[in-house]
Amino acid sequence: MAAAEDVRDRLRRATTALDTHGVPYAVIGECATAEWVGRVDAAAMRTTQHVDILLNRDDLGTANIVLKSAGIDMILDGVGRKSRDAVRIAVAGEQVHPEHLLPAPGLNESASGLLSLEALVRMKLTSFRRGDRVDLRDLIDVELIDTTWPAKFPPELAARLQELLDTPDG
């Protein structure tokens, strides 16, 4: 429980610092998934080890200063912490990893510091690691994603989502 509270505290400190200094951002990743799931069923929320934030490239320098002023390093939160304690940054509109089919969304696909559900699902389908598939299943389980959703995405991403929809216990 303490680890989960550490993540929530890190997220609060990071977003408060960015908000206070007017740095645009969006919460992405597992924290964003938890927020969306929690809006439907708080009991279905999972804890996470990471805080992931989307920033514009032009704001990286300012964000680094702002986060450091809040006691957060953009890479690792605190001295002597492990990589799972990282505040990970993705750059809006750029490839997160070279093998990804699509770049990260732009901040125009967010509201109140949270990535839109459609953009979050697109990011999860683009990466499609085990954790991303678990997050997508959570979104399906609380009925935020249904059989109409594959049509929103390019064919390869649609096929990934359809696979998850077709194998609910898989």
Accessible surface in RSA format (square Angstrom, percent):
REM  Atomic radii and reference values for relative SASA: ProtOr
REM  Chains: A
REM  Algorithm: Lee & Richards
REM  Probe-radius: 1.40
REM  Slices: 20
REM RES _ NUM      All-atoms   Total-Side   Main-Chain    Non-polar    All polar
REM                ABS   REL    ABS   REL    ABS   REL    ABS   REL    ABS   REL
RES MET A   1   193.70 100.3 153.55 101.6  40.16  95.6 125.66 106.8  68.04  90.1
RES ALA A   2    77.80  71.5  65.86 101.6  11.93  27.1  73.20 103.1   4.59  12.2
RES ALA A   3    73.97  68.0  66.91 103.3   7.06  16.1  70.26  98.9   3.71   9.8
RES ALA A   4    11.71  10.8   6.45  10.0   5.26  12.0   9.16  12.9   2.55   6.8
RES GLU A   5    74.46  42.8  74.46  56.3   0.00   0.0  46.95  90.8  27.51  22.5
RES ASP A   6    65.33  45.8  61.61  61.3   3.72   8.8   9.68  22.8  55.65  55.5
RES VAL A   7    10.43   6.9  10.43   9.4   0.00   0.0  10.43   9.1   0.00   0.0
RES ARG A   8   105.36  44.2 103.90  53.0   1.45   3.5  52.75  72.1  52.61  31.9
RES ASP A   9    54.32  38.0  54.32  54.1   0.00   0.0  11.43  26.9  42.88  42.8
RES ARG A  10     2.70   1.1   2.70   1.4   0.00   0.0   0.09   0.1   2.60   1.6
RES LEU A  11    39.75  22.1  39.75  28.4   0.00   0.0  39.75  27.9   0.00   0.0
RES ARG A  12   121.37  51.0 120.07  61.2   1.30   3.1  70.92  96.9  50.45  30.6
RES ARG A  13    77.79  32.7  71.55  36.5   6.25  14.9  50.93  69.6  26.86  16.3
RES ALA A  14     0.00   0.0   0.00   0.0   0.00   0.0   0.00   0.0   0.00   0.0
RES THR A  15    21.75  15.5  21.75  22.0   0.00   0.0   8.12  10.9  13.63  20.6
RES THR A  16    82.87  58.9  79.98  81.1   2.89   6.9  59.50  79.9  23.37  35.3
RES ALA A  17    10.09   9.3   4.94   7.6   5.15  11.7   9.35  13.2   0.73   1.9
RES LEU A  18     0.07   0.0   0.07   0.0   0.00   0.0   0.07   0.0   0.00   0.0
RES ASP A  19    91.08  63.8  69.84  69.5  21.24  50.2  28.53  67.2  62.55  62.4
RES THR A  20   101.21  72.0  65.55  66.4  35.66  85.0  59.46  79.9  41.74  63.1
RES HIS A  21   104.73  57.2  76.30  53.0  28.43  72.7  55.14  56.8  49.59  57.7
RES GLY A  22    62.53  77.1   0.00   N/A  62.53  77.1  37.03 101.6  25.50  57.1
RES VAL A  23     7.81   5.1   3.33   3.0   4.48  10.8   4.78   4.1   3.04   8.2
RES PRO A  24    66.71  48.6  55.32  50.4  11.39  41.4  66.52  54.9   0.19   1.2
RES TYR A  25    21.68  10.1  13.37   7.6   8.30  21.6   4.90   3.7  16.78  20.7
RES ALA A  26     0.00   0.0   0.00   0.0   0.00   0.0   0.00   0.0   0.00   0.0
RES VAL A  27    12.62   8.3  12.62  11.4   0.00   0.0  12.62  11.0   0.00   0.0
RES ILE A  28     7.47   4.3   7.47   5.6   0.00   0.0   7.47   5.4   0.00   0.0
RES GLY A  29    13.44  16.6   0.00   N/A  13.44  16.6  11.89  32.6   1.54   3.5
RES GLU A  30    52.41  30.1  49.75  37.6   2.66   6.3  13.13  25.4  39.27  32.1
RES CYS A  31    12.21   9.2   5.15   5.7   7.06  16.6   3.65   9.3   8.56   9.2
RES ALA A  32     0.00   0.0   0.00   0.0   0.00   0.0   0.00   0.0   0.00   0.0
RES THR A  33     5.39   3.8   5.39   5.5   0.00   0.0   5.39   7.2   0.00   0.0
RES ALA A  34    14.79  13.6  12.10  18.7   2.69   6.1  14.56  20.5   0.23   0.6
RES GLU A  35    77.32  44.4  74.05  56.0   3.26   7.8  18.14  35.1  59.18  48.3
RES TRP A  36    45.59  18.3  45.59  22.1   0.00   0.0  45.59  24.3   0.00   0.0
RES VAL A  37     2.00   1.3   2.00   1.8   0.00   0.0   2.00   1.7   0.00   0.0
RES GLY A  38    20.67  25.5   0.00   N/A  20.67  25.5   5.94  16.3  14.73  33.0
RES ARG A  39   142.72  59.9 101.86  51.9  40.86  97.3  48.11  65.8  94.61  57.3
RES VAL A  40    78.91  51.9  45.15  40.9  33.75  81.3  50.38  43.8  28.53  77.4
RES ASP A  41    62.37  43.7  56.75  56.5   5.61  13.3  16.02  37.7  46.35  46.2
RES ALA A  42    73.23  67.3  57.52  88.8  15.71  35.7  57.52  81.0  15.71  41.6
RES ALA A  43   101.40  93.2  58.19  89.8  43.20  98.3  71.13 100.2  30.27  80.2
RES ALA A  44    36.95  34.0  18.61  28.7  18.34  41.7  29.59  41.7   7.36  19.5
RES MET A  45    90.44  46.8  66.44  44.0  23.99  57.1  55.89  47.5  34.54  45.8
RES ARG A  46   133.91  56.2 119.80  61.1  14.11  33.6  42.68  58.3  91.23  55.3
RES THR A  47   102.04  72.6  74.03  75.0  28.01  66.8  46.49  62.4  55.55  84.0
RES THR A  48    20.70  14.7   8.52   8.6  12.18  29.0  15.11  20.3   5.59   8.5
RES GLN A  49   100.81  56.4  95.62  69.9   5.19  12.4  32.98  70.2  67.84  51.4
RES HIS A  50    30.08  16.4  30.00  20.9   0.08   0.2  15.15  15.6  14.93  17.4
RES VAL A  51     0.00   0.0   0.00   0.0   0.00   0.0   0.00   0.0   0.00   0.0
RES ASP A  52    12.89   9.0  12.82  12.8   0.07   0.2   5.71  13.4   7.18   7.2
RES ILE A  53     0.05   0.0   0.05   0.0   0.00   0.0   0.05   0.0   0.00   0.0
RES LEU A  54     0.00   0.0   0.00   0.0   0.00   0.0   0.00   0.0   0.00   0.0
RES LEU A  55     0.00   0.0   0.00   0.0   0.00   0.0   0.00   0.0   0.00   0.0
RES ASN A  56    52.14  36.0  52.02  50.3   0.12   0.3  11.55  27.8  40.58  39.2
RES ARG A  57   132.78  55.7 122.50  62.4  10.28  24.5  59.82  81.8  72.96  44.2
RES ASP A  58   137.79  96.5 105.82 105.3  31.97  75.6  34.94  82.2 102.84 102.6
RES ASP A  59    31.10  21.8  31.09  30.9   0.01   0.0   0.01   0.0  31.09  31.0
RES LEU A  60    37.00  20.6  36.13  25.8   0.88   2.2  36.35  25.5   0.65   1.8
RES GLY A  61    48.55  59.9   0.00   N/A  48.55  59.9  41.00 112.5   7.55  16.9
RES THR A  62    68.21  48.5  64.07  65.0   4.13   9.8  32.39  43.5  35.82  54.2
RES ALA A  63     0.00   0.0   0.00   0.0   0.00   0.0   0.00   0.0   0.00   0.0
RES ASN A  64    50.54  34.9  50.54  48.8   0.00   0.0   5.50  13.2  45.04  43.5
RES ILE A  65   124.44  70.8 121.35  90.4   3.08   7.4 123.01  88.6   1.43   3.9
RES VAL A  66     6.44   4.2   5.43   4.9   1.02   2.4   6.44   5.6   0.00   0.0
RES LEU A  67     0.06   0.0   0.06   0.0   0.00   0.0   0.06   0.0   0.00   0.0
RES LYS A  68   113.29  55.3  96.10  59.0  17.20  41.0  51.46  46.3  61.83  65.9
RES SER A  69    85.53  72.3  40.66  54.3  44.87 103.4  48.16 102.6  37.37  52.4
RES ALA A  70    31.24  28.7  10.93  16.9  20.31  46.2  23.46  33.0   7.78  20.6
RES GLY A  71    51.23  63.2   0.00   N/A  51.23  63.2  36.72 100.8  14.51  32.5
RES ILE A  72     1.17   0.7   0.00   0.0   1.17   2.8   0.84   0.6   0.32   0.9
RES ASP A  73    49.76  34.9  46.99  46.8   2.77   6.5  19.10  44.9  30.67  30.6
RES MET A  74    24.11  12.5  23.64  15.6   0.46   1.1  23.64  20.1   0.46   0.6
RES ILE A  75   121.53  69.2 119.15  88.8   2.38   5.7 120.74  86.9   0.80   2.2
RES LEU A  76    61.14  34.1  60.56  43.3   0.58   1.5  60.56  42.5   0.58   1.6
RES ASP A  77     8.89   6.2   8.29   8.2   0.61   1.4   0.64   1.5   8.25   8.2
RES GLY A  78    36.98  45.6   0.00   N/A  36.98  45.6  29.33  80.5   7.65  17.1
RES VAL A  79   156.23 102.8 127.44 115.4  28.79  69.4 133.73 116.2  22.50  61.0
RES GLY A  80    77.10  95.1   0.00   N/A  77.10  95.1  39.27 107.8  37.83  84.7
RES ARG A  81    93.94  39.4  78.82  40.2  15.12  36.0  23.13  31.6  70.81  42.9
RES LYS A  82   123.56  60.3 117.69  72.2   5.86  14.0  78.86  71.0  44.70  47.6
RES SER A  83    87.30  73.8  79.52 106.1   7.79  17.9  44.48  94.7  42.82  60.0
RES ARG A  84   109.63  46.0 108.14  55.1   1.48   3.5  21.04  28.8  88.58  53.7
RES ASP A  85    22.10  15.5  22.10  22.0   0.00   0.0   0.00   0.0  22.10  22.0
RES ALA A  86     7.98   7.3   7.98  12.3   0.00   0.0   7.98  11.2   0.00   0.0
RES VAL A  87     0.00   0.0   0.00   0.0   0.00   0.0   0.00   0.0   0.00   0.0
RES ARG A  88    85.70  36.0  80.68  41.1   5.02  11.9  46.62  63.7  39.08  23.7
RES ILE A  89    44.57  25.4  11.06   8.2  33.51  80.8  12.04   8.7  32.53  88.3
RES ALA A  90    11.24  10.3   6.10   9.4   5.14  11.7  10.54  14.8   0.70   1.9
RES VAL A  91    23.30  15.3  18.86  17.1   4.43  10.7  18.86  16.4   4.43  12.0
RES ALA A  92    15.32  14.1   2.41   3.7  12.90  29.4   2.61   3.7  12.70  33.7
RES GLY A  93    48.46  59.8   0.00   N/A  48.46  59.8  25.16  69.1  23.29  52.2
RES GLU A  94    59.86  34.4  55.27  41.8   4.58  10.9  31.60  61.1  28.26  23.1
RES GLN A  95    82.43  46.1  59.06  43.2  23.37  55.6  46.53  99.1  35.89  27.2
RES VAL A  96    60.98  40.1  34.34  31.1  26.64  64.2  39.93  34.7  21.05  57.1
RES HIS A  97    73.95  40.4  73.27  50.9   0.68   1.7  45.95  47.4  28.01  32.6
RES PRO A  98   125.97  91.8  97.81  89.2  28.16 102.4 103.90  85.8  22.07 137.2
RES GLU A  99   130.87  75.1 101.94  77.1  28.93  68.9  71.31 137.9  59.55  48.6
RES HIS A 100    21.83  11.9  13.79   9.6   8.04  20.6   8.08   8.3  13.75  16.0
RES LEU A 101    83.45  46.5  56.23  40.2  27.22  68.4  59.90  42.1  23.56  63.4
RES LEU A 102    48.53  27.0  47.12  33.7   1.41   3.5  47.12  33.1   1.41   3.8
RES PRO A 103    61.42  44.8  53.59  48.9   7.83  28.5  53.71  44.3   7.71  47.9
RES ALA A 104     4.72   4.3   0.00   0.0   4.72  10.7   1.72   2.4   3.00   7.9
RES PRO A 105     5.60   4.1   0.39   0.4   5.21  18.9   5.60   4.6   0.00   0.0
RES GLY A 106    21.99  27.1   0.00   N/A  21.99  27.1  15.56  42.7   6.43  14.4
RES LEU A 107    25.49  14.2  15.30  10.9  10.19  25.6  15.72  11.0   9.76  26.3
RES ASN A 108   137.24  94.6  95.84  92.6  41.40  99.7  49.19 118.4  88.05  85.1
RES GLU A 109    52.80  30.3  46.00  34.8   6.80  16.2  26.92  52.1  25.88  21.1
RES SER A 110    30.51  25.8   7.45   9.9  23.06  53.1   1.86   4.0  28.65  40.1
RES ALA A 111    74.02  68.1  62.09  95.8  11.93  27.1  69.37  97.7   4.64  12.3
RES SER A 112   125.04 105.7  72.71  97.0  52.32 120.5  54.20 115.4  70.83  99.2
RES GLY A 113    14.51  17.9   0.00   N/A  14.51  17.9   4.28  11.7  10.23  22.9
RES LEU A 114    16.19   9.0  14.09  10.1   2.10   5.3  14.09   9.9   2.10   5.6
RES LEU A 115     0.00   0.0   0.00   0.0   0.00   0.0   0.00   0.0   0.00   0.0
RES SER A 116    38.98  32.9  34.26  45.7   4.72  10.9  35.55  75.7   3.42   4.8
RES LEU A 117    20.28  11.3  18.27  13.1   2.01   5.1  18.27  12.8   2.01   5.4
RES GLU A 118    66.46  38.2  64.78  49.0   1.68   4.0  16.82  32.5  49.64  40.5
RES ALA A 119     0.00   0.0   0.00   0.0   0.00   0.0   0.00   0.0   0.00   0.0
RES LEU A 120     0.69   0.4   0.69   0.5   0.00   0.0   0.69   0.5   0.00   0.0
RES VAL A 121     0.00   0.0   0.00   0.0   0.00   0.0   0.00   0.0   0.00   0.0
RES ARG A 122    44.01  18.5  44.01  22.4   0.00   0.0  14.18  19.4  29.83  18.1
RES MET A 123    33.70  17.5  27.00  17.9   6.71  16.0  29.59  25.2   4.12   5.5
RES LYS A 124     9.59   4.7   9.16   5.6   0.43   1.0   3.79   3.4   5.80   6.2
RES LEU A 125     0.00   0.0   0.00   0.0   0.00   0.0   0.00   0.0   0.00   0.0
RES THR A 126    10.22   7.3   6.09   6.2   4.13   9.8   5.05   6.8   5.17   7.8
RES SER A 127    24.76  20.9   8.33  11.1  16.43  37.8   7.79  16.6  16.97  23.8
RES PHE A 128    29.73  14.9  23.30  14.4   6.44  16.7  23.30  14.1   6.44  18.4
RES ARG A 129   132.25  55.5 125.44  63.9   6.82  16.2  70.57  96.4  61.69  37.4
RES ARG A 130   187.66  78.8 183.07  93.3   4.59  10.9  60.36  82.5 127.29  77.1
RES GLY A 131    34.51  42.6   0.00   N/A  34.51  42.6  28.58  78.4   5.93  13.3
RES ASP A 132     5.67   4.0   4.52   4.5   1.14   2.7   0.00   0.0   5.67   5.7
RES ARG A 133    78.34  32.9  78.34  39.9   0.01   0.0  14.42  19.7  63.93  38.7
RES VAL A 134    52.32  34.4  51.69  46.8   0.63   1.5  52.13  45.3   0.19   0.5
RES ASP A 135     9.33   6.5   9.33   9.3   0.00   0.0   0.00   0.0   9.33   9.3
RES LEU A 136     0.00   0.0   0.00   0.0   0.00   0.0   0.00   0.0   0.00   0.0
RES ARG A 137    43.63  18.3  43.31  22.1   0.33   0.8  29.10  39.8  14.53   8.8
RES ASP A 138    12.91   9.0  11.52  11.5   1.39   3.3   2.26   5.3  10.65  10.6
RES LEU A 139     0.00   0.0   0.00   0.0   0.00   0.0   0.00   0.0   0.00   0.0
RES ILE A 140    29.22  16.6  24.75  18.4   4.47  10.8  24.75  17.8   4.47  12.1
RES ASP A 141   103.49  72.5  73.90  73.6  29.59  70.0  28.53  67.1  74.97  74.8
RES VAL A 142    17.40  11.5   6.44   5.8  10.96  26.4  11.96  10.4   5.44  14.8
RES GLU A 143   146.98  84.4 123.76  93.6  23.23  55.3  37.93  73.4 109.05  89.0
RES LEU A 144    39.02  21.7  28.78  20.6  10.24  25.7  30.92  21.7   8.09  21.8
RES ILE A 145     2.80   1.6   0.00   0.0   2.80   6.7   0.02   0.0   2.78   7.6
RES ASP A 146    68.43  47.9  64.67  64.4   3.76   8.9  29.34  69.1  39.09  39.0
RES THR A 147   106.43  75.7  90.37  91.6  16.06  38.3  63.45  85.2  42.98  65.0
RES THR A 148    88.86  63.2  77.46  78.5  11.40  27.2  75.10 100.9  13.76  20.8
RES TRP A 149    23.55   9.5  23.55  11.4   0.00   0.0  13.02   6.9  10.53  17.1
RES PRO A 150    13.37   9.7  12.97  11.8   0.40   1.4  13.16  10.9   0.21   1.3
RES ALA A 151    98.39  90.5  56.48  87.2  41.91  95.3  69.14  97.4  29.26  77.5
RES LYS A 152    95.25  46.5  63.33  38.9  31.91  76.0  45.06  40.6  50.19  53.5
RES PHE A 153    15.52   7.8   0.88   0.5  14.65  38.1   3.74   2.3  11.78  33.7
RES PRO A 154    60.05  43.8  51.50  46.9   8.55  31.1  59.21  48.9   0.84   5.2
RES PRO A 155   116.71  85.1 106.38  97.0  10.33  37.5 112.59  93.0   4.12  25.6
RES GLU A 156    91.09  52.3  82.45  62.4   8.64  20.6  37.76  73.0  53.34  43.5
RES LEU A 157     1.02   0.6   1.02   0.7   0.00   0.0   1.02   0.7   0.00   0.0
RES ALA A 158    18.32  16.8  17.93  27.7   0.39   0.9  18.18  25.6   0.14   0.4
RES ALA A 159    62.14  57.1  49.47  76.3  12.67  28.8  56.68  79.8   5.46  14.5
RES ARG A 160    53.32  22.4  52.31  26.7   1.01   2.4  10.97  15.0  42.35  25.7
RES LEU A 161     0.00   0.0   0.00   0.0   0.00   0.0   0.00   0.0   0.00   0.0
RES GLN A 162    64.58  36.1  64.58  47.2   0.00   0.0  34.26  72.9  30.32  23.0
RES GLU A 163    94.97  54.5  88.00  66.6   6.97  16.6  33.56  64.9  61.41  50.1
RES LEU A 164     2.66   1.5   1.95   1.4   0.71   1.8   1.95   1.4   0.71   1.9
RES LEU A 165    29.34  16.3   9.32   6.7  20.02  50.3  10.39   7.3  18.95  51.0
RES ASP A 166    94.12  65.9  65.76  65.5  28.36  67.1  26.74  62.9  67.38  67.2
RES THR A 167    61.21  43.5  56.95  57.7   4.26  10.1  58.17  78.1   3.04   4.6
RES PRO A 168    90.28  65.8  74.17  67.6  16.11  58.6  77.00  63.6  13.28  82.5
RES ASP A 169   148.91 104.3 110.30 109.8  38.62  91.3  44.39 104.5 104.52 104.2
RES GLY A 170    76.14  93.9   0.00   N/A  76.14  93.9  43.88 120.4  32.26  72.2
END  Absolute sums over single chains surface
CHAIN  1 A     8916.0       6966.5       1949.5       5013.7       3902.2
END  Absolute sums over all chains
TOTAL          8916.0       6966.5       1949.5       5013.7       3902.2
